[in-house]
Amino acid sequence: MSPFVREYTSEGASVRFSPHAAALKILQHRRCLVLSVALCGVIAASAPAMALDPGSYALTPNGSANTISAINIGTGAAHGQVSTIAVPNPLTSLSASAEGFTCGGNEQDNTLSFVDVEFETTGAVDLGTPTYDVAASGSYCYTANPGSSSVSQVDARTRAVRTFPLGFGATPTAVAVSPSGDTVYATDPNQDLMYIINTSTGQFVSGGINNPTSVAASPDGKRVYAGLGTGQAIAVFEVEGGTVAPPTLIAVNESISSVAVSPDSTKVYAGSSFTNVYVVDVSGPAVTFSRVDTQLNPNAIAAAGGDRAYTANGGIGTGSVGEIDTSTTPPTVLGTFNVNTAALDVTTYDVPRSGPAGGSSLVLTKSAADPLVRGGVGRYELTVRNQGSRPTSGVVGVRDLLPAGLVPTGISGRGWDCSVERLACTRRDSLAAGAEYPPIVLKVRVEKAAPDRVTNTATVTDGGAGRTVGTATTTTVIKSKHRRPH
């Protein structure tokens, strides 16, 4: 076993967890987290309002102003324009999901807010504990809860909450998650630990590391990066193949308060506790880095395409979001966008252009044996096809929502990374225009008390488009076994 790893189980769990036996996978960076199931009531919801125009945005929460600033970071004439989205509660942290929603936490109260930034639809749930950081992946939000020594996973659609207790004295303050939701990473600067959580089993391991203040997972699924405060370095964890190697350190001789990874996983962006931003090239065997003095207070950082990084430069009163060109040496500060309130965190999000003319356009089809038989078995076949004019980019995900009466027994497909616990599959390879991926086969057991008809729904998510882009529904007749007369 790696000297970095120590074994733990969540409270109430009886099985010990070995990282060498579990499939710990990271697929993409972003933050937000998770055993026992509970439901939290919806605090507030509003009707859809005006949508943001298609394009790329940097989003920052404005604290007690109860708003999010959406800054257009595209290349057109609208670059730099700021839109304001009202939210039901103050926000201090923010993370956007490819499913089309953004989740926001608050260090001062117990709420987790959900925002559809495309349609300005908002809602919130009461978690019963303050949230210091959030991460979004798929249809879930994850939160770091130092006050309750736990992390939580919240379903953005149903508001169902799962909680992972991390043991007495744990104080997780930052979190990152894979887009498939299989693995969550939380850092604890007070205990000098990083927790690695298997979301399928609820079990976790932890390992010692000097004052980890922030964490980010690379989109290619190969590494996790942690910013170190008093350690004055960036820790690099190799996590391929279900193992966790001891970290290597990139010494920068300055306290690091925030980290992010570029979409192509070749660069790491780190904000210092002072005014510097570091750009680390991790594309080759030799790691190199350069830095720029932003003359600001970069307390959070996010990555975007086109060699751009964005910093949240918070403080009392007026805050700003900084734009940095990371392709130059040293990096270049292109400018700042004032938001007139404290910019406490930053995340990036693409509002897609609808239809095949905008790029890829995924269509999901589903077929099933009909009828199904009570007490027997059945299978569904799901196929993703690109009817757009361009290939896909980013992670493509398929998720099935089985109706009552059907119990999943397996899900798989050539080239797909599938989880039967979540009934979800993902893959990263690009799908050409007019092509389709190998089908996904979902196997089910039909309960004896199943109804006469069941309707099964599945969705497909295009990570490059930034949200769920297709739905397939199949209604199947269920019959009882025919009994031969005696």
HUWO-V871974 format. One record per residue. N is the residue number from 1. RES is the residue in one letter. PSI is psi in whole degrees, 0 to 359 (* if undefined). D_CENTER is the distance of its C-alpha to the mean C-alpha in Angstrom with 1 decimal. Layout:
n,res,psi,d_center
N,RES,PSI,D_CENTER
N,RES,PSI,D_CENTER
This chain:
n,res,psi,d_center
1,M,143,28.3
2,S,140,26.8
3,P,343,28.3
4,F,329,25.0
5,V,138,23.9
6,R,145,25.4
7,E,142,25.1
8,Y,164,24.1
9,T,152,23.5
10,S,155,22.1
11,E,132,24.9
12,G,347,26.7
13,A,143,25.6
14,S,351,28.5
15,V,130,27.1
16,R,156,26.4
17,F,124,23.4
18,S,127,24.0
19,P,339,21.3
20,H,341,23.7
21,A,346,23.8
22,A,152,20.1
23,A,92,17.7
24,L,114,15.1
25,K,139,12.9
26,I,134,10.2
27,L,335,9.2
28,Q,147,7.2
29,H,156,6.7
30,R,163,4.9
31,R,170,5.8
32,C,186,6.8
33,L,200,9.4
34,V,*,12.9
35,L,303,18.6
36,S,145,20.8
37,V,136,20.0
38,A,162,21.0
39,L,136,20.9
40,C,141,20.6
41,G,150,22.6
42,V,127,21.5
43,I,316,22.9
44,A,152,23.0
45,A,148,22.4
46,S,160,23.9
47,A,155,25.0
48,P,142,23.5
49,A,205,25.1
50,M,136,25.3
51,A,154,22.4
52,L,147,21.3
53,D,152,23.0
54,P,142,21.2
55,G,186,20.0
56,S,141,17.7
57,Y,147,16.9
58,A,127,16.1
59,L,135,15.3
60,T,136,16.7
61,P,145,17.5
62,N,31,21.2
63,G,229,21.7
64,S,353,24.8
65,A,351,25.3
66,N,43,22.9
67,T,163,21.5
68,I,134,18.8
69,S,127,20.3
70,A,111,19.1
71,I,123,20.7
72,N,118,21.5
73,I,19,20.9
74,G,181,22.4
75,T,357,25.7
76,G,193,27.9
77,A,339,30.2
78,A,0,27.5
79,H,128,25.9
80,G,349,25.6
81,Q,140,26.2
82,V,125,24.4
83,S,153,23.6
84,T,131,23.2
85,I,124,21.2
86,A,140,22.5
87,V,157,20.4
88,P,340,22.0
89,N,158,21.4
90,P,144,21.3
91,L,139,17.9
92,T,349,17.4
93,S,157,13.7
94,L,143,11.2
95,S,136,7.6
96,A,144,7.4
97,S,152,5.7
98,A,347,7.8
99,E,351,9.4
100,G,12,11.3
101,F,162,10.7
102,T,138,9.9
103,C,144,10.0
104,G,137,12.5
105,G,170,14.2
106,N,123,17.8
107,E,340,19.7
108,Q,340,22.9
109,D,192,22.4
110,N,20,20.6
111,T,149,18.6
112,L,123,15.0
113,S,148,15.1
114,F,134,13.6
115,V,126,14.6
116,D,99,15.0
117,V,342,15.9
118,E,324,17.7
119,F,5,20.0
120,E,35,19.9
121,T,134,19.5
122,T,158,18.6
123,G,170,18.6
124,A,157,18.0
125,V,156,18.4
126,D,116,20.3
127,L,347,18.6
128,G,7,21.9
129,T,145,20.7
130,P,148,19.5
131,T,127,15.9
132,Y,339,15.9
133,D,155,12.3
134,V,155,9.0
135,A,139,5.2
136,A,137,3.4
137,S,126,2.5
138,G,232,6.2
139,S,18,8.5
140,Y,148,7.3
141,C,146,7.1
142,Y,141,7.9
143,T,145,10.9
144,A,124,13.4
145,N,85,16.8
146,P,330,19.7
147,G,331,22.3
148,S,12,21.9
149,S,50,20.9
150,S,171,17.8
151,V,155,14.1
152,S,150,13.1
153,Q,128,10.9
154,V,127,11.7
155,D,117,12.0
156,A,339,11.9
157,R,315,14.8
158,T,345,17.1
159,R,15,16.2
160,A,141,16.7
161,V,132,15.8
162,R,143,15.8
163,T,134,16.7
164,F,106,16.9
165,P,137,20.0
166,L,7,20.2
167,G,159,24.0
168,F,133,26.6
169,G,354,26.1
170,A,136,22.4
171,T,70,20.9
172,P,131,17.2
173,T,351,16.3
174,A,151,13.2
175,V,146,9.9
176,A,157,7.2
177,V,149,5.3
178,S,150,5.9
179,P,336,4.8
180,S,345,8.0
181,G,10,7.3
182,D,329,10.6
183,T,139,10.4
184,V,143,9.4
185,Y,128,11.2
186,A,137,13.1
187,T,146,16.0
188,D,97,19.3
189,P,335,21.7
190,N,323,24.5
191,Q,359,24.7
192,D,51,23.9
193,L,154,21.3
194,M,132,17.9
195,Y,137,16.6
196,I,113,15.0
197,I,129,14.2
198,N,110,14.6
199,T,345,13.0
200,S,321,15.7
201,T,341,18.6
202,G,5,17.5
203,Q,157,19.3
204,F,163,18.5
205,V,162,20.2
206,S,160,20.6
207,G,152,22.5
208,G,140,24.3
209,I,144,23.4
210,N,103,25.1
211,N,59,23.5
212,P,120,19.8
213,T,340,18.6
214,S,164,15.1
215,V,145,12.6
216,A,143,10.4
217,A,141,9.7
218,S,144,11.4
219,P,336,10.4
220,D,0,13.6
221,G,18,12.7
222,K,336,15.8
223,R,159,15.2
224,V,139,13.7
225,Y,137,15.3
226,A,132,16.5
227,G,135,18.6
228,L,134,21.8
229,G,274,24.0
230,T,341,27.5
231,G,342,26.7
232,Q,52,26.6
233,A,173,24.5
234,I,122,21.2
235,A,137,20.6
236,V,121,19.5
237,F,125,18.6
238,E,122,19.2
239,V,29,17.3
240,E,152,18.5
241,G,19,20.4
242,G,10,19.2
243,T,155,21.0
244,V,110,20.3
245,A,155,22.9
246,P,144,24.3
247,P,150,22.7
248,T,154,24.6
249,L,137,24.9
250,I,103,25.1
251,A,128,27.6
252,V,354,27.6
253,N,35,30.0
254,E,143,28.0
255,S,133,25.6
256,I,130,22.0
257,S,344,19.9
258,S,148,16.7
259,V,152,15.0
260,A,163,12.8
261,V,139,13.1
262,S,155,14.6
263,P,331,13.3
264,D,6,16.1
265,S,13,15.5
266,T,347,19.1
267,K,147,18.8
268,V,133,17.4
269,Y,133,17.9
270,A,131,19.0
271,G,137,20.6
272,S,170,23.6
273,S,355,24.9
274,F,249,27.6
275,T,3,27.4
276,N,150,26.5
277,V,131,23.5
278,Y,140,23.4
279,V,115,22.4
280,V,123,22.4
281,D,112,23.2
282,V,21,21.9
283,S,337,22.9
284,G,183,26.2
285,P,331,27.9
286,A,120,29.0
287,V,130,26.5
288,T,155,27.6
289,F,159,26.5
290,S,168,27.9
291,R,162,27.4
292,V,139,28.3
293,D,111,29.5
294,T,348,27.8
295,Q,19,30.4
296,L,189,27.6
297,N,83,25.4
298,P,83,21.9
299,N,358,20.1
300,A,154,16.6
301,I,146,15.6
302,A,153,13.2
303,A,152,13.7
304,A,168,14.9
305,G,170,17.0
306,G,30,20.7
307,D,44,20.7
308,R,142,19.7
309,A,150,18.1
310,Y,134,18.0
311,T,144,19.0
312,A,118,19.2
313,N,83,22.8
314,G,188,23.3
315,G,182,26.4
316,I,130,28.9
317,G,235,29.7
318,T,134,28.8
319,G,178,25.6
320,S,166,24.3
321,V,126,21.6
322,G,146,22.9
323,E,127,22.6
324,I,132,23.2
325,D,113,24.4
326,T,4,23.3
327,S,347,25.6
328,T,161,28.7
329,T,113,30.2
330,P,170,30.0
331,P,156,27.0
332,T,127,28.2
333,V,113,27.4
334,L,335,27.7
335,G,179,27.8
336,T,153,26.3
337,F,115,25.5
338,N,138,26.9
339,V,359,25.2
340,N,2,28.1
341,T,173,26.1
342,A,121,24.1
343,A,105,21.0
344,L,341,19.0
345,D,170,15.5
346,V,142,14.2
347,T,160,11.2
348,T,152,12.1
349,Y,141,12.0
350,D,121,14.4
351,V,116,16.5
352,P,155,17.9
353,R,132,21.6
354,S,152,22.7
355,G,161,24.9
356,P,333,25.8
357,A,338,27.4
358,G,355,24.1
359,G,228,23.0
360,S,152,21.5
361,S,100,21.9
362,L,139,20.7
363,V,134,22.8
364,L,129,22.3
365,T,152,25.5
366,K,139,26.3
367,S,157,29.6
368,A,153,31.0
369,A,134,34.3
370,D,121,36.4
371,P,168,37.7
372,L,160,36.0
373,V,131,38.2
374,R,134,37.9
375,G,358,37.7
376,G,198,36.8
377,V,162,33.8
378,G,177,32.1
379,R,146,29.5
380,Y,147,27.3
381,E,125,26.7
382,L,131,23.7
383,T,133,24.0
384,V,128,21.9
385,R,142,24.1
386,N,106,23.6
387,Q,8,26.3
388,G,188,25.4
389,S,355,27.3
390,R,161,24.8
391,P,162,22.6
392,T,161,18.9
393,S,142,16.5
394,G,186,12.9
395,V,131,11.4
396,V,131,13.4
397,G,144,12.5
398,V,134,15.2
399,R,134,15.1
400,D,144,18.5
401,L,89,19.7
402,L,140,23.0
403,P,167,25.7
404,A,141,27.9
405,G,344,30.5
406,L,134,28.4
407,V,124,26.9
408,P,139,24.6
409,T,348,26.2
410,G,151,24.3
411,I,130,22.0
412,S,164,22.2
413,G,144,22.8
414,R,122,24.0
415,G,354,21.3
416,W,145,18.5
417,D,106,16.2
418,C,151,16.6
419,S,118,16.2
420,V,332,19.1
421,E,321,17.7
422,R,352,14.7
423,L,50,17.0
424,A,147,14.3
425,C,145,14.8
426,T,160,13.1
427,R,157,14.9
428,R,345,14.9
429,D,142,18.6
430,S,143,19.8
431,L,119,21.8
432,A,157,25.0
433,A,132,26.4
434,G,356,28.5
435,A,171,27.1
436,E,151,25.3
437,Y,159,23.3
438,P,145,25.0
439,P,156,24.8
440,I,132,22.8
441,V,122,25.2
442,L,118,24.3
443,K,139,27.2
444,V,157,28.1
445,R,133,30.9
446,V,119,32.8
447,E,152,33.8
448,K,335,37.5
449,A,16,36.8
450,A,147,34.6
451,P,174,35.6
452,D,333,37.7
453,R,141,34.9
454,V,145,31.1
455,T,122,28.6
456,N,132,25.4
457,T,140,22.5
458,A,155,19.7
459,T,155,17.1
460,V,136,15.9
461,T,131,13.0
462,D,109,13.7
463,G,328,10.9
464,G,327,13.9
465,A,333,14.9
466,G,12,11.7
467,R,177,12.1
468,T,129,14.0
469,V,354,17.3
470,G,150,19.5
471,T,140,20.8
472,A,136,23.5
473,T,134,25.8
474,T,129,28.6
475,T,129,31.3
476,T,140,33.4
477,V,140,36.7
478,I,128,37.1
479,K,162,40.6
480,S,157,42.3
481,K,137,44.0
482,H,128,47.4
483,R,129,50.1
484,R,140,53.3
485,P,145,56.4
486,H,*,58.5
